[in-house]
Amino acid sequence: MIAVALELRQRGHDIVFVTHQVYQFKIEALGFEFHSMRPDFTAMNDPQEMARMMEV
């Protein structure tokens, strides 16, 4: 996604990444706008929370 974003920015587009907070530093270091997406990765370490998120 970063390679595509770099090319799109070069062509004049404004790029905003919406992804997990673990990527925030890398995205912002490249000069892109960042917005956090839920659930965060801390929920991934909680089996009960993961089960709740996966319920149909």
Residue pairs with C-beta under 8 A, 6 or more apart in sequence:
1 17
2 26
2 27
2 30
5 15
5 17
5 30
5 32
6 30
8 15
9 15
9 31
9 32
14 33
15 32
15 33
16 32
16 33
16 34
16 35
17 23
17 27
17 32
17 33
17 34
17 35
18 34
18 35
18 36
18 37
19 27
19 34
19 36
19 37
20 36
20 37
20 40
20 41
21 36
21 40
21 41
22 41
23 34
24 34
24 36
27 34
28 34
39 49
39 53
43 49
43 50
43 53
44 50
